[in-house]
Amino acid sequence: MSERWKFQIRMGGMWGIFMTVFMTWYETKEHPLTEQLSSAQLYIRMVAFLAVGIFGLGYYGWKNRKSEVGK
């Protein structure tokens, strides 16, 4: 696996997991944790956050990292 993909998965994966945990914690005021864990909405949201993190933020971070190294 290339360094780019390792970086993107590491950076975007951490962001996706953080956002999922934070949003789940924030919504415990309205819905109990057990209700959230049993709903498909949580897992759809997790996949969406991971995809945006890996492909969006990870790519953007890689490009910024490469442009800074070239300076």
C-alpha positions, 0 to 999 in steps of 0.5 A: 500500500502506498504512503498516500493511502496509509496517510489518508486512511490514518488521518481520515479514519481518525476524523471519521471515528471521532466525529461518529463518537462525538455525534453519538455522544451529542445525541444522547440528550435526545436518544439513549445510547442503546437506541442509537446503537441498534439503529441503522442510522448510526452505521450509515453515518459512520460509513459516511464520515469515514468516506468523507474523512478518507477520500476528502480530508485525507486527500486534501491533507496529503496534497497540503503535506506534499506542497509543504515538503516541496518548499 
